[in-house]
Amino acid sequence: MKWFESYEKDLAEVFHDCEQIISGFPPPLNESGLLYLSKFHVFEQESAKNYICYLLPFWLKDSTSLSPSVYRKLSAANIFGMLYFFIQDDIMDSSEYHHEKNNWRMQLALANLFHCEFLAIYRQLFPAESRFWHYFNLYVHEWCEGILFESRQEYFTAHTLDIAKKAAPVKLGSTAVLLLAGCDELIPQTSEMMDHVLVTLQMMDDWADWEQDLADGSYNCLLSFIRSERQLPNDYPLTEADIHQAVYLNEALSRYTAIASSIHLQLQLAAHAAPHLLNFHETLVQELESETRNIENGRQMLKHGGLHYFLSISSKK
């Protein structure tokens, strides 16, 4: 994973800087802020890793030439933006009872401090008249559309790239680098490439989270895909048994993964160099392909009966 290993030292500095800034928040928001950051800290063993958010500015080093401190600042800005938008998502996805139990007022206050730091870094780098602020507004508008309309429209099968809208603010990390490097002409192409990567990332997340999303009634690409294959209405209430049958008996995950593989072929045709971004996408596709192979191997074991399965397990001991 050179797309990660090449920038470990940079990320250590970035997260240290973020921790220092959050430590300066007024109590008790400093403690809750550090705790929230730790949930996504790239070097915490049990944390949720959002690699594309932290690393995107660094991945454009191959096609740009900026001061190392600028890449680190833009990575920190993306982290604060991530924390801000994740809190919005947490609140929107939670029940009123959950809000009360976990002190949603604290969450909202903390979100605003994250948002202030998010903006402060960009204000240091881009004056008010900069084209950057046009893109800032554009990506926030896309995020709003993604949040509001994903459950009303059939995004995944009919408007696949719209899946990326919920993560649109991440693209600030690449757009900011290209503007500062004077590579404005690469922004549309890079933005489109990012949309494709974000779709596959969401597909991967939705495969991992389908049980929780099914229970919560949240939009999920895999569930949408299965409804579409069965020609069911968007609001048809699937059961766990439906998903198990589709995935483990009817090979739905194989066809789902084929979509991600097709996206990777498109990305390989991209004209400008962003090799680490492409390699990151390849990792996502390989993970989905590995999951598909594991399920297929299990299905073949069952076809050969219990004795064959027992012998295969015994041979590995």
C-alpha positions as CSV (number, residue, x, y, z in Angstrom):
1,M,0.0,0.0,0.0
2,K,2.4,2.6,-1.2
3,W,-0.5,5.1,-1.4
4,F,-0.4,5.0,2.4
5,E,3.1,4.0,3.4
6,S,4.7,6.8,1.4
7,Y,3.0,9.4,3.5
8,E,3.0,7.9,7.0
9,K,5.4,10.5,8.4
10,D,3.4,13.3,6.8
11,L,0.2,11.9,8.4
12,A,1.8,11.7,11.8
13,E,2.5,15.4,11.6
14,V,-1.0,16.2,10.3
15,F,-2.7,14.3,13.1
16,H,-0.4,15.8,15.7
17,D,-1.3,19.3,14.5
18,C,-5.0,18.5,14.6
19,E,-4.7,17.2,18.1
20,Q,-2.9,20.4,19.2
21,I,-5.6,22.6,17.7
22,I,-8.4,20.5,19.3
23,S,-6.6,20.6,22.6
24,G,-7.1,24.4,22.5
25,F,-10.9,24.1,22.3
26,P,-12.7,25.3,25.5
27,P,-13.4,22.5,28.0
28,P,-15.1,20.0,27.8
29,L,-15.2,20.3,24.0
30,N,-11.4,19.8,23.9
31,E,-11.8,16.3,25.5
32,S,-14.8,15.3,23.4
33,G,-13.1,16.6,20.3
34,L,-10.0,14.5,20.9
35,L,-12.1,11.5,21.6
36,Y,-14.1,12.0,18.3
37,L,-10.9,12.4,16.3
38,S,-9.5,9.2,17.8
39,K,-12.4,7.3,16.3
40,F,-10.9,8.1,12.8
41,H,-7.3,8.4,13.7
42,V,-5.2,6.7,11.0
43,F,-2.8,5.3,13.6
44,E,-5.4,4.0,16.1
45,Q,-5.8,0.3,15.8
46,E,-9.6,0.1,16.2
47,S,-10.4,3.4,14.4
48,A,-12.4,3.8,11.2
49,K,-10.0,4.7,8.5
50,N,-10.9,7.4,6.0
51,Y,-7.8,7.2,3.9
52,I,-9.0,9.2,0.9
53,C,-9.8,12.1,3.1
54,Y,-6.4,12.3,4.8
55,L,-4.3,11.4,1.8
56,L,-5.9,13.0,-1.2
57,P,-3.7,16.2,-1.1
58,F,-0.6,14.1,-0.9
59,W,-1.7,11.8,-3.8
60,L,-1.5,14.8,-6.2
61,K,2.1,15.5,-5.5
62,D,3.0,13.6,-8.6
63,S,1.3,16.2,-10.8
64,T,2.0,19.3,-8.7
65,S,4.8,21.0,-6.9
66,L,3.9,22.8,-3.7
67,S,5.6,23.3,-0.3
68,P,5.4,20.1,1.9
69,S,3.6,22.3,4.5
70,V,0.8,23.1,2.1
71,Y,0.0,19.5,1.5
72,R,-0.1,18.9,5.2
73,K,-2.3,22.0,5.8
74,L,-4.8,20.8,3.2
75,S,-4.8,17.3,4.7
76,A,-5.6,18.8,8.1
77,A,-8.4,20.9,6.5
78,N,-9.9,17.8,5.0
79,I,-9.8,16.1,8.4
80,F,-11.6,18.9,10.1
81,G,-14.1,19.0,7.3
82,M,-14.6,15.2,7.7
83,L,-15.2,15.5,11.4
84,Y,-17.7,18.3,10.8
85,F,-19.7,16.4,8.2
86,F,-19.6,13.1,10.0
87,I,-21.2,14.8,13.0
88,Q,-24.0,16.1,10.7
89,D,-24.4,12.5,9.4
90,D,-24.5,11.1,13.0
91,I,-27.2,13.5,14.1
92,M,-29.3,12.9,11.0
93,D,-29.1,9.2,11.2
94,S,-29.8,9.0,14.9
95,S,-33.2,8.9,16.8
96,E,-34.3,11.6,19.2
97,Y,-33.6,9.2,22.1
98,H,-30.1,8.7,20.9
99,H,-29.6,12.5,20.6
100,E,-30.7,13.1,24.2
101,K,-28.6,10.2,25.5
102,N,-25.5,11.4,23.8
103,N,-25.9,15.1,24.3
104,W,-26.5,16.3,20.7
105,R,-26.0,19.9,21.9
106,M,-22.4,18.9,22.6
107,Q,-22.1,17.4,19.2
108,L,-23.4,20.5,17.4
109,A,-21.2,22.8,19.4
110,L,-18.2,20.6,18.6
111,A,-19.2,20.4,14.9
112,N,-19.1,24.2,14.7
113,L,-15.6,24.3,16.1
114,F,-14.4,21.8,13.6
115,H,-16.1,23.8,10.9
116,C,-14.3,27.0,12.0
117,E,-10.9,25.2,11.8
118,F,-11.9,23.8,8.4
119,L,-12.6,27.3,7.1
120,A,-9.6,28.9,8.8
121,I,-7.1,26.8,6.9
122,Y,-8.7,27.6,3.6
123,R,-8.9,31.3,4.4
124,Q,-5.1,31.3,4.9
125,L,-4.5,29.9,1.5
126,F,-7.3,31.4,-0.7
127,P,-8.5,35.0,-0.7
128,A,-12.2,35.8,-0.9
129,E,-12.1,36.3,-4.7
130,S,-10.4,33.0,-5.3
131,R,-12.1,30.5,-7.6
132,F,-11.7,28.0,-4.7
133,W,-14.8,29.4,-3.0
134,H,-16.9,28.6,-6.1
135,Y,-15.9,25.0,-5.7
136,F,-16.4,25.1,-2.0
137,N,-20.0,26.1,-2.5
138,L,-20.5,23.6,-5.3
139,Y,-19.3,20.6,-3.3
140,V,-21.4,21.6,-0.2
141,H,-24.5,21.9,-2.5
142,E,-23.7,18.4,-3.9
143,W,-23.5,17.1,-0.3
144,C,-26.9,18.6,0.5
145,E,-28.4,17.0,-2.6
146,G,-26.9,13.6,-1.7
147,I,-28.2,13.8,1.8
148,L,-31.7,14.9,0.8
149,F,-32.5,12.9,-2.3
150,E,-30.7,9.5,-2.0
151,S,-33.8,7.9,-0.4
152,R,-36.2,9.5,-2.9
153,Q,-34.4,8.6,-6.1
154,E,-32.8,5.4,-7.4
155,Y,-29.3,6.6,-7.3
156,F,-27.2,3.5,-7.6
157,T,-28.8,1.8,-10.6
158,A,-30.1,4.9,-12.4
159,H,-27.8,7.7,-11.5
160,T,-24.7,5.9,-10.2
161,L,-22.3,8.9,-10.0
162,D,-24.8,10.7,-7.8
163,I,-23.8,8.3,-5.0
164,A,-20.6,10.3,-4.8
165,K,-22.4,13.5,-3.8
166,K,-22.6,12.6,-0.1
167,A,-18.8,12.7,0.0
168,A,-18.4,15.7,-2.4
169,P,-16.6,17.9,0.2
170,V,-13.7,15.4,0.1
171,K,-12.9,16.8,-3.4
172,L,-11.8,20.1,-1.8
173,G,-8.5,18.3,-1.0
174,S,-7.7,17.8,-4.7
175,T,-9.3,21.0,-6.1
176,A,-7.3,23.1,-3.6
177,V,-4.0,21.5,-4.6
178,L,-4.7,22.0,-8.3
179,L,-5.7,25.6,-7.8
180,L,-2.6,26.4,-5.8
181,A,-0.4,24.7,-8.3
182,G,-1.9,26.6,-11.2
183,C,-3.4,23.4,-12.7
184,D,-7.0,24.7,-12.9
185,E,-7.5,22.8,-16.2
186,L,-7.2,19.5,-14.4
187,I,-10.0,20.1,-11.9
188,P,-13.0,18.8,-14.0
189,Q,-11.1,15.6,-15.0
190,T,-9.9,15.1,-11.4
191,S,-13.3,15.7,-10.0
192,E,-14.9,13.1,-12.3
193,M,-12.2,10.6,-11.4
194,M,-12.9,11.3,-7.7
195,D,-16.6,10.7,-8.2
196,H,-15.9,7.3,-9.6
197,V,-13.6,6.4,-6.7
198,L,-16.1,7.6,-4.2
199,V,-18.8,5.4,-5.8
200,T,-16.7,2.3,-5.3
201,L,-15.7,3.4,-1.8
202,Q,-19.5,3.7,-1.0
203,M,-20.1,0.3,-2.6
204,M,-17.4,-1.2,-0.3
205,D,-18.8,0.5,2.8
206,D,-22.4,-0.6,1.9
207,W,-21.3,-4.3,1.5
208,A,-19.8,-4.1,5.0
209,D,-22.7,-2.2,6.5
210,W,-25.7,-3.8,4.7
211,E,-27.1,-5.4,7.9
212,Q,-27.1,-2.2,9.9
213,D,-28.5,-0.2,7.0
214,L,-31.2,-2.7,6.5
215,A,-32.2,-2.5,10.2
216,D,-32.0,1.4,10.1
217,G,-33.8,1.8,6.8
218,S,-30.8,3.7,5.4
219,Y,-30.0,3.8,1.7
220,N,-27.5,1.1,0.7
221,C,-26.1,0.5,-2.7
222,L,-26.1,-3.3,-2.4
223,L,-29.7,-3.4,-1.2
224,S,-30.6,-1.1,-4.1
225,F,-28.8,-3.3,-6.5
226,I,-30.7,-6.4,-5.3
227,R,-34.1,-4.6,-5.5
228,S,-33.2,-3.6,-9.0
229,E,-32.3,-7.1,-10.1
230,R,-35.5,-8.4,-8.7
231,Q,-37.4,-5.5,-10.3
232,L,-38.8,-4.5,-6.9
233,P,-40.0,-1.0,-5.9
234,N,-37.4,1.3,-4.3
235,D,-39.2,1.1,-1.0
236,Y,-39.7,-2.7,-1.0
237,P,-38.9,-3.9,2.5
238,L,-36.2,-6.5,2.0
239,T,-35.4,-9.1,4.7
240,E,-32.1,-10.5,5.8
241,A,-33.2,-13.8,4.2
242,D,-33.7,-12.0,0.9
243,I,-30.1,-10.6,1.0
244,H,-28.6,-13.9,2.0
245,Q,-30.4,-15.7,-0.9
246,A,-29.2,-13.0,-3.3
247,V,-25.6,-12.9,-2.2
248,Y,-24.9,-16.5,-1.1
249,L,-27.1,-18.4,-3.6
250,N,-27.8,-16.2,-6.6
251,E,-24.3,-14.6,-6.9
252,A,-25.5,-11.0,-6.6
253,L,-22.2,-9.9,-5.0
254,S,-20.3,-11.1,-8.0
255,R,-22.3,-8.9,-10.3
256,Y,-22.1,-6.0,-7.8
257,T,-18.4,-6.3,-7.8
258,A,-18.3,-6.4,-11.6
259,I,-19.5,-2.8,-11.5
260,A,-16.6,-1.7,-9.4
261,S,-14.2,-3.6,-11.7
262,S,-15.7,-1.8,-14.7
263,I,-15.2,1.5,-12.9
264,H,-11.5,0.7,-12.5
265,L,-11.1,0.1,-16.2
266,Q,-12.5,3.5,-16.8
267,L,-10.1,5.1,-14.3
268,Q,-7.1,3.4,-16.0
269,L,-7.9,5.5,-19.1
270,A,-7.6,8.8,-17.2
271,A,-5.3,11.1,-19.1
272,H,-3.3,12.7,-16.2
273,A,-1.3,11.0,-13.6
274,A,-2.7,10.3,-10.1
275,P,-1.2,6.8,-9.6
276,H,-1.8,6.6,-5.8
277,L,-5.5,7.4,-6.3
278,L,-5.7,4.8,-8.9
279,N,-3.9,2.3,-6.7
280,F,-6.2,3.1,-3.8
281,H,-9.2,2.3,-6.0
282,E,-7.5,-0.9,-7.1
283,T,-7.2,-1.9,-3.4
284,L,-11.0,-1.3,-3.0
285,V,-11.8,-3.4,-6.0
286,Q,-9.5,-6.2,-4.9
287,E,-11.2,-6.3,-1.5
288,L,-14.6,-6.7,-3.1
289,E,-13.2,-9.4,-5.4
290,S,-11.7,-11.2,-2.5
291,E,-15.1,-11.2,-0.7
292,T,-16.7,-12.5,-3.8
293,R,-14.2,-15.4,-4.1
294,N,-14.7,-16.3,-0.5
295,I,-18.4,-16.6,-1.0
296,E,-18.0,-18.6,-4.2
297,N,-15.5,-21.0,-2.5
298,G,-18.0,-21.5,0.3
299,R,-20.7,-22.2,-2.2
300,Q,-18.6,-24.8,-4.0
301,M,-17.8,-26.5,-0.7
302,L,-21.5,-26.9,0.0
303,K,-22.1,-28.3,-3.4
304,H,-19.5,-31.1,-2.7
305,G,-21.2,-31.8,0.7
306,G,-20.0,-31.8,4.3
307,L,-17.3,-34.5,3.9
308,H,-15.5,-32.4,1.2
309,Y,-15.7,-29.4,3.5
310,F,-14.4,-31.3,6.5
311,L,-11.4,-32.7,4.5
312,S,-10.6,-29.2,3.2
313,I,-10.5,-27.8,6.7
314,S,-8.5,-30.7,8.0
315,S,-5.9,-30.3,5.3
316,K,-5.2,-26.8,6.5
317,K,-4.3,-27.8,10.0
